[in-house]
Amino acid sequence: MAHHQSAKKRIRRNARRTEINGSRTGRIRTYVKSVEEAIAGGNKESAQTALRAAQPELHKGVRSGVLHRNTAARKISRLAARVKSMA
């Protein structure tokens, strides 16, 4: 158990940041899942619109420090390639 005031504050802050970061990653996962569902459904137009909605969310995750920028770039690239290759 923490004894110093600063250590107690750090525990409170870490818990709050964990909660916020978890909601951000969950939001990103939801957007990525919508793109993957559209790809699985075979509708190219809906997949493209879902990808356009997911890209800014991935970039927001990078800006807020939840995702590494190369991770976001890789995810966007792979999703875009899958959308592009649809018939």
N, CA, C and O atoms as CSV, one atom per row, in Angstrom:
chain,resi,resn,atom,element,x,y,z
A,1,MET,N,N,0.850,-1.184,0.000
A,1,MET,CA,C,0.000,0.000,0.000
A,1,MET,C,C,0.892,1.242,0.000
A,1,MET,O,O,1.939,1.273,0.646
A,2,ALA,N,N,0.460,2.249,-0.727
A,2,ALA,CA,C,1.218,3.491,-0.816
A,2,ALA,C,C,1.113,4.266,0.501
A,2,ALA,O,O,0.061,4.290,1.139
A,3,HIS,N,N,2.219,4.894,0.891
A,3,HIS,CA,C,2.243,5.670,2.121
A,3,HIS,C,C,2.335,7.164,1.857
A,3,HIS,O,O,1.856,7.962,2.663
A,4,HIS,N,N,2.939,7.553,0.752
A,4,HIS,CA,C,3.110,8.972,0.441
A,4,HIS,C,C,1.906,9.492,-0.329
A,4,HIS,O,O,1.244,8.757,-1.063
A,5,GLN,N,N,1.646,10.763,-0.141
A,5,GLN,CA,C,0.519,11.393,-0.820
A,5,GLN,C,C,0.684,11.327,-2.333
A,5,GLN,O,O,-0.283,11.082,-3.055
A,6,SER,N,N,1.899,11.544,-2.812
A,6,SER,CA,C,2.129,11.527,-4.260
A,6,SER,C,C,1.918,10.131,-4.839
A,6,SER,O,O,1.431,9.990,-5.961
A,7,ALA,N,N,2.285,9.094,-4.072
A,7,ALA,CA,C,2.084,7.727,-4.548
A,7,ALA,C,C,0.596,7.389,-4.590
A,7,ALA,O,O,0.138,6.697,-5.500
A,8,LYS,N,N,-0.156,7.879,-3.607
A,8,LYS,CA,C,-1.603,7.657,-3.610
A,8,LYS,C,C,-2.256,8.348,-4.792
A,8,LYS,O,O,-3.150,7.798,-5.435
A,9,LYS,N,N,-1.795,9.571,-5.074
A,9,LYS,CA,C,-2.330,10.306,-6.217
A,9,LYS,C,C,-1.994,9.593,-7.516
A,9,LYS,O,O,-2.829,9.520,-8.417
A,10,ARG,N,N,-0.795,9.072,-7.621
A,10,ARG,CA,C,-0.387,8.361,-8.824
A,10,ARG,C,C,-1.252,7.120,-9.045
A,10,ARG,O,O,-1.590,6.801,-10.185
A,11,ILE,N,N,-1.609,6.428,-7.991
A,11,ILE,CA,C,-2.483,5.259,-8.106
A,11,ILE,C,C,-3.849,5.673,-8.647
A,11,ILE,O,O,-4.404,5.009,-9.522
A,12,ARG,N,N,-4.392,6.785,-8.116
A,12,ARG,CA,C,-5.681,7.275,-8.601
A,12,ARG,C,C,-5.599,7.668,-10.068
A,12,ARG,O,O,-6.488,7.337,-10.853
A,13,ARG,N,N,-4.545,8.366,-10.438
A,13,ARG,CA,C,-4.385,8.825,-11.826
A,13,ARG,C,C,-4.204,7.650,-12.783
A,13,ARG,O,O,-4.762,7.641,-13.880
A,14,ASN,N,N,-3.418,6.658,-12.359
A,14,ASN,CA,C,-3.210,5.485,-13.214
A,14,ASN,C,C,-4.523,4.754,-13.469
A,14,ASN,O,O,-4.781,4.303,-14.585
A,15,ALA,N,N,-5.345,4.638,-12.443
A,15,ALA,CA,C,-6.632,3.964,-12.607
A,15,ALA,C,C,-7.510,4.730,-13.593
A,15,ALA,O,O,-8.167,4.127,-14.442
A,16,ARG,N,N,-7.519,6.044,-13.483
A,16,ARG,CA,C,-8.334,6.880,-14.385
A,16,ARG,C,C,-7.818,6.774,-15.815
A,16,ARG,O,O,-8.610,6.632,-16.747
A,17,ARG,N,N,-6.509,6.841,-16.001
A,17,ARG,CA,C,-5.934,6.772,-17.350
A,17,ARG,C,C,-6.180,5.401,-17.971
A,17,ARG,O,O,-6.434,5.302,-19.171
A,18,THR,N,N,-6.106,4.342,-17.165
A,18,THR,CA,C,-6.369,2.992,-17.671
A,18,THR,C,C,-7.798,2.895,-18.190
A,18,THR,O,O,-8.051,2.298,-19.237
A,19,GLU,N,N,-8.724,3.485,-17.450
A,19,GLU,CA,C,-10.119,3.484,-17.863
A,19,GLU,C,C,-10.308,4.244,-19.180
A,19,GLU,O,O,-11.005,3.773,-20.080
A,20,ILE,N,N,-9.689,5.410,-19.286
A,20,ILE,CA,C,-9.815,6.229,-20.498
A,20,ILE,C,C,-9.180,5.516,-21.689
A,20,ILE,O,O,-9.772,5.451,-22.766
A,21,ASN,N,N,-7.983,4.986,-21.494
A,21,ASN,CA,C,-7.297,4.305,-22.593
A,21,ASN,C,C,-8.053,3.058,-23.032
A,21,ASN,O,O,-8.070,2.731,-24.219
A,22,GLY,N,N,-8.671,2.365,-22.098
A,22,GLY,CA,C,-9.459,1.190,-22.446
A,22,GLY,C,C,-10.650,1.553,-23.309
A,22,GLY,O,O,-10.977,0.835,-24.254
A,23,SER,N,N,-11.300,2.664,-22.991
A,23,SER,CA,C,-12.446,3.086,-23.796
A,23,SER,C,C,-11.994,3.531,-25.181
A,23,SER,O,O,-12.703,3.315,-26.163
A,24,ARG,N,N,-10.820,4.151,-25.266
A,24,ARG,CA,C,-10.307,4.575,-26.576
A,24,ARG,C,C,-9.963,3.373,-27.449
A,24,ARG,O,O,-10.306,3.348,-28.631
A,25,THR,N,N,-9.287,2.378,-26.877
A,25,THR,CA,C,-8.940,1.201,-27.674
A,25,THR,C,C,-10.197,0.435,-28.066
A,25,THR,O,O,-10.267,-0.117,-29.164
A,26,GLY,N,N,-11.184,0.395,-27.187
A,26,GLY,CA,C,-12.443,-0.266,-27.525
A,26,GLY,C,C,-13.155,0.428,-28.664
A,26,GLY,O,O,-13.727,-0.225,-29.537
A,27,ARG,N,N,-13.122,1.752,-28.661
A,27,ARG,CA,C,-13.738,2.531,-29.742
A,27,ARG,C,C,-13.027,2.251,-31.061
A,27,ARG,O,O,-13.678,2.091,-32.094
A,28,ILE,N,N,-11.706,2.191,-31.035
A,28,ILE,CA,C,-10.940,1.899,-32.253
A,28,ILE,C,C,-11.277,0.504,-32.753
A,28,ILE,O,O,-11.488,0.307,-33.950
A,29,ARG,N,N,-11.331,-0.467,-31.846
A,29,ARG,CA,C,-11.651,-1.843,-32.226
A,29,ARG,C,C,-13.028,-1.930,-32.874
A,29,ARG,O,O,-13.223,-2.701,-33.813
A,30,THR,N,N,-13.984,-1.147,-32.379
A,30,THR,CA,C,-15.331,-1.155,-32.939
A,30,THR,C,C,-15.310,-0.669,-34.383
A,30,THR,O,O,-15.955,-1.260,-35.249
A,31,TYR,N,N,-14.569,0.408,-34.646
A,31,TYR,CA,C,-14.483,0.935,-36.006
A,31,TYR,C,C,-13.800,-0.061,-36.942
A,31,TYR,O,O,-14.247,-0.259,-38.072
A,32,VAL,N,N,-12.727,-0.680,-36.481
A,32,VAL,CA,C,-12.014,-1.658,-37.308
A,32,VAL,C,C,-12.919,-2.861,-37.579
A,32,VAL,O,O,-12.929,-3.399,-38.686
A,33,LYS,N,N,-13.672,-3.276,-36.567
A,33,LYS,CA,C,-14.574,-4.416,-36.736
A,33,LYS,C,C,-15.660,-4.106,-37.758
A,33,LYS,O,O,-16.065,-4.987,-38.516
A,34,SER,N,N,-16.140,-2.852,-37.787
A,34,SER,CA,C,-17.165,-2.502,-38.769
A,34,SER,C,C,-16.619,-2.597,-40.191
A,34,SER,O,O,-17.343,-2.979,-41.111
A,35,VAL,N,N,-15.346,-2.249,-40.374
A,35,VAL,CA,C,-14.724,-2.385,-41.694
A,35,VAL,C,C,-14.624,-3.863,-42.057
A,35,VAL,O,O,-14.944,-4.254,-43.180
A,36,GLU,N,N,-14.183,-4.676,-41.112
A,36,GLU,CA,C,-14.016,-6.102,-41.393
A,36,GLU,C,C,-15.356,-6.779,-41.672
A,36,GLU,O,O,-15.428,-7.681,-42.506
A,37,GLU,N,N,-16.411,-6.357,-40.987
A,37,GLU,CA,C,-17.733,-6.917,-41.254
A,37,GLU,C,C,-18.225,-6.526,-42.640
A,37,GLU,O,O,-18.850,-7.331,-43.331
A,38,ALA,N,N,-17.942,-5.282,-43.050
A,38,ALA,CA,C,-18.339,-4.842,-44.382
A,38,ALA,C,C,-17.568,-5.616,-45.460
A,38,ALA,O,O,-18.121,-5.943,-46.510
A,39,ILE,N,N,-16.302,-5.904,-45.193
A,39,ILE,CA,C,-15.505,-6.692,-46.138
A,39,ILE,C,C,-16.066,-8.100,-46.226
A,39,ILE,O,O,-16.201,-8.654,-47.317
A,40,ALA,N,N,-16.393,-8.674,-45.082
A,40,ALA,CA,C,-16.948,-10.031,-45.067
A,40,ALA,C,C,-18.305,-10.076,-45.748
A,40,ALA,O,O,-18.662,-11.075,-46.373
A,41,GLY,N,N,-19.064,-8.981,-45.625
A,41,GLY,CA,C,-20.368,-8.914,-46.267
A,41,GLY,C,C,-20.276,-8.801,-47.772
A,41,GLY,O,O,-21.229,-9.134,-48.476
A,42,GLY,N,N,-19.149,-8.337,-48.279
A,42,GLY,CA,C,-18.939,-8.248,-49.718
A,42,GLY,C,C,-19.414,-6.957,-50.355
A,42,GLY,O,O,-19.412,-6.845,-51.581
A,43,ASN,N,N,-19.820,-5.987,-49.563
A,43,ASN,CA,C,-20.270,-4.711,-50.114
A,43,ASN,C,C,-19.108,-3.730,-50.106
A,43,ASN,O,O,-18.685,-3.269,-49.046
A,44,LYS,N,N,-18.595,-3.414,-51.282
A,44,LYS,CA,C,-17.397,-2.580,-51.371
A,44,LYS,C,C,-17.664,-1.143,-50.941
A,44,LYS,O,O,-16.820,-0.528,-50.290
A,45,GLU,N,N,-18.830,-0.600,-51.297
A,45,GLU,CA,C,-19.132,0.789,-50.942
A,45,GLU,C,C,-19.219,0.977,-49.432
A,45,GLU,O,O,-18.670,1.935,-48.888
A,46,SER,N,N,-19.908,0.063,-48.761
A,46,SER,CA,C,-20.014,0.188,-47.306
A,46,SER,C,C,-18.659,-0.043,-46.640
A,46,SER,O,O,-18.365,0.555,-45.604
A,47,ALA,N,N,-17.836,-0.905,-47.231
A,47,ALA,CA,C,-16.493,-1.128,-46.693
A,47,ALA,C,C,-15.649,0.131,-46.837
A,47,ALA,O,O,-14.875,0.470,-45.942
A,48,GLN,N,N,-15.797,0.825,-47.965
A,48,GLN,CA,C,-15.034,2.059,-48.171
A,48,GLN,C,C,-15.469,3.150,-47.193
A,48,GLN,O,O,-14.629,3.859,-46.640
A,49,THR,N,N,-16.772,3.284,-46.980
A,49,THR,CA,C,-17.242,4.305,-46.038
A,49,THR,C,C,-16.826,3.963,-44.611
A,49,THR,O,O,-16.483,4.851,-43.831
A,50,ALA,N,N,-16.857,2.670,-44.270
A,50,ALA,CA,C,-16.425,2.259,-42.930
A,50,ALA,C,C,-14.932,2.514,-42.749
A,50,ALA,O,O,-14.493,2.908,-41.669
A,51,LEU,N,N,-14.154,2.290,-43.803
A,51,LEU,CA,C,-12.713,2.548,-43.734
A,51,LEU,C,C,-12.439,4.036,-43.574
A,51,LEU,O,O,-11.553,4.430,-42.816
A,52,ARG,N,N,-13.206,4.869,-44.293
A,52,ARG,CA,C,-13.043,6.325,-44.162
A,52,ARG,C,C,-13.385,6.803,-42.757
A,52,ARG,O,O,-12.822,7.787,-42.278
A,53,ALA,N,N,-14.302,6.112,-42.102
A,53,ALA,CA,C,-14.647,6.470,-40.722
A,53,ALA,C,C,-13.615,5.943,-39.734
A,53,ALA,O,O,-13.383,6.558,-38.692
A,54,ALA,N,N,-12.990,4.804,-40.054
A,54,ALA,CA,C,-12.037,4.180,-39.126
A,54,ALA,C,C,-10.678,4.862,-39.142
A,54,ALA,O,O,-9.994,4.895,-38.120
A,55,GLN,N,N,-10.277,5.404,-40.279
A,55,GLN,CA,C,-8.947,6.018,-40.377
A,55,GLN,C,C,-8.732,7.145,-39.367
A,55,GLN,O,O,-7.716,7.136,-38.673
A,56,PRO,N,N,-9.642,8.113,-39.253
A,56,PRO,CA,C,-9.411,9.169,-38.260
A,56,PRO,C,C,-9.371,8.643,-36.827
A,56,PRO,O,O,-8.649,9.178,-35.987
A,57,GLU,N,N,-10.145,7.597,-36.549
A,57,GLU,CA,C,-10.132,7.025,-35.198
A,57,GLU,C,C,-8.778,6.414,-34.877
A,57,GLU,O,O,-8.277,6.557,-33.762
A,58,LEU,N,N,-8.185,5.732,-35.852
A,58,LEU,CA,C,-6.857,5.156,-35.635
A,58,LEU,C,C,-5.832,6.267,-35.435
A,58,LEU,O,O,-4.943,6.148,-34.592
A,59,HIS,N,N,-5.953,7.342,-36.203
A,59,HIS,CA,C,-5.026,8.464,-36.034
A,59,HIS,C,C,-5.210,9.155,-34.685
A,59,HIS,O,O,-4.240,9.622,-34.088
A,60,LYS,N,N,-6.455,9.220,-34.202
A,60,LYS,CA,C,-6.706,9.778,-32.871
A,60,LYS,C,C,-6.043,8.929,-31.797
A,60,LYS,O,O,-5.520,9.446,-30.810
A,61,GLY,N,N,-6.076,7.597,-32.008
A,61,GLY,CA,C,-5.420,6.703,-31.064
A,61,GLY,C,C,-3.926,6.937,-31.004
A,61,GLY,O,O,-3.316,6.826,-29.940
A,62,VAL,N,N,-3.333,7.260,-32.142
A,62,VAL,CA,C,-1.901,7.581,-32.177
A,62,VAL,C,C,-1.659,8.890,-31.438
A,62,VAL,O,O,-0.728,8.999,-30.639
A,63,ARG,N,N,-2.501,9.879,-31.709
A,63,ARG,CA,C,-2.319,11.196,-31.095
A,63,ARG,C,C,-2.451,11.133,-29.583
A,63,ARG,O,O,-1.747,11.838,-28.860
A,64,SER,N,N,-3.362,10.279,-29.105
A,64,SER,CA,C,-3.577,10.191,-27.659
A,64,SER,C,C,-2.605,9.227,-26.982
A,64,SER,O,O,-2.591,9.129,-25.755
A,65,GLY,N,N,-1.793,8.514,-27.764
A,65,GLY,CA,C,-0.775,7.653,-27.188
A,65,GLY,C,C,-1.236,6.236,-26.908
A,65,GLY,O,O,-0.523,5.474,-26.255
A,66,VAL,N,N,-2.419,5.865,-27.391
A,66,VAL,CA,C,-2.932,4.521,-27.165
A,66,VAL,C,C,-2.290,3.539,-28.138
A,66,VAL,O,O,-2.009,2.396,-27.778
A,67,LEU,N,N,-2.059,3.986,-29.370
A,67,LEU,CA,C,-1.458,3.157,-30.409
A,67,LEU,C,C,-0.126,3.744,-30.849
A,67,LEU,O,O,0.076,4.957,-30.814
A,68,HIS,N,N,0.769,2.872,-31.258
A,68,HIS,CA,C,2.003,3.315,-31.898
A,68,HIS,C,C,1.667,3.707,-33.323
A,68,HIS,O,O,0.782,3.114,-33.940
A,69,ARG,N,N,2.370,4.704,-33.854
A,69,ARG,CA,C,1.983,5.193,-35.179
A,69,ARG,C,C,2.202,4.151,-36.257
A,69,ARG,O,O,1.437,4.102,-37.220
A,70,ASN,N,N,3.226,3.314,-36.125
A,70,ASN,CA,C,3.445,2.274,-37.128
A,70,ASN,C,C,2.354,1.211,-37.069
A,70,ASN,O,O,1.985,0.645,-38.098
A,71,THR,N,N,1.838,0.936,-35.877
A,71,THR,CA,C,0.748,-0.018,-35.733
A,71,THR,C,C,-0.493,0.492,-36.458
A,71,THR,O,O,-1.142,-0.255,-37.192
A,72,ALA,N,N,-0.817,1.757,-36.251
A,72,ALA,CA,C,-1.985,2.342,-36.905
A,72,ALA,C,C,-1.790,2.361,-38.424
A,72,ALA,O,O,-2.717,2.056,-39.174
A,73,ALA,N,N,-0.600,2.715,-38.869
A,73,ALA,CA,C,-0.325,2.753,-40.305
A,73,ALA,C,C,-0.459,1.363,-40.912
A,73,ALA,O,O,-0.991,1.208,-42.011
A,74,ARG,N,N,0.023,0.359,-40.199
A,74,ARG,CA,C,-0.068,-1.020,-40.692
A,74,ARG,C,C,-1.520,-1.464,-40.784
A,74,ARG,O,O,-1.921,-2.076,-41.775
A,75,LYS,N,N,-2.314,-1.159,-39.758
A,75,LYS,CA,C,-3.720,-1.559,-39.762
A,75,LYS,C,C,-4.474,-0.876,-40.904
A,75,LYS,O,O,-5.251,-1.519,-41.609
A,76,ILE,N,N,-4.244,0.423,-41.085
A,76,ILE,CA,C,-4.916,1.157,-42.156
A,76,ILE,C,C,-4.510,0.598,-43.508
A,76,ILE,O,O,-5.350,0.417,-44.389
A,77,SER,N,N,-3.233,0.327,-43.672
A,77,SER,CA,C,-2.728,-0.186,-44.946
A,77,SER,C,C,-3.343,-1.532,-45.278
A,77,SER,O,O,-3.768,-1.758,-46.411
A,78,ARG,N,N,-3.395,-2.419,-44.312
A,78,ARG,CA,C,-3.928,-3.754,-44.561
A,78,ARG,C,C,-5.430,-3.718,-44.834
A,78,ARG,O,O,-5.929,-4.432,-45.703
A,79,LEU,N,N,-6.149,-2.872,-44.077
A,79,LEU,CA,C,-7.585,-2.758,-44.333
A,79,LEU,C,C,-7.843,-2.158,-45.714
A,79,LEU,O,O,-8.725,-2.619,-46.439
A,80,ALA,N,N,-7.072,-1.129,-46.079
A,80,ALA,CA,C,-7.248,-0.498,-47.387
A,80,ALA,C,C,-6.954,-1.471,-48.518
A,80,ALA,O,O,-7.634,-1.461,-49.544
A,81,ALA,N,N,-5.947,-2.307,-48.333
A,81,ALA,CA,C,-5.612,-3.300,-49.361
A,81,ALA,C,C,-6.729,-4.318,-49.508
A,81,ALA,O,O,-7.054,-4.736,-50.619
A,82,ARG,N,N,-7.318,-4.718,-48.381
A,82,ARG,CA,C,-8.416,-5.692,-48.431
A,82,ARG,C,C,-9.653,-5.087,-49.091
A,82,ARG,O,O,-10.356,-5.769,-49.838
A,83,VAL,N,N,-9.920,-3.806,-48.818
A,83,VAL,CA,C,-11.074,-3.134,-49.439
A,83,VAL,C,C,-10.822,-2.980,-50.941
A,83,VAL,O,O,-11.716,-3.200,-51.759
A,84,LYS,N,N,-9.608,-2.606,-51.281
A,84,LYS,CA,C,-9.268,-2.376,-52.692
A,84,LYS,C,C,-9.360,-3.664,-53.514
A,84,LYS,O,O,-9.739,-3.625,-54.685
A,85,SER,N,N,-9.017,-4.801,-52.907
A,85,SER,CA,C,-9.011,-6.057,-53.642
A,85,SER,C,C,-10.395,-6.678,-53.790
A,85,SER,O,O,-10.541,-7.722,-54.427
A,86,MET,N,N,-11.422,-6.037,-53.201
A,86,MET,CA,C,-12.772,-6.585,-53.326
A,86,MET,C,C,-13.255,-6.454,-54.764
A,86,MET,O,O,-12.917,-5.499,-55.464
A,87,ALA,N,N,-14.048,-7.425,-55.190
A,87,ALA,CA,C,-14.542,-7.428,-56.571
A,87,ALA,C,C,-15.650,-6.408,-56.765
A,87,ALA,O,O,-16.181,-6.276,-57.867
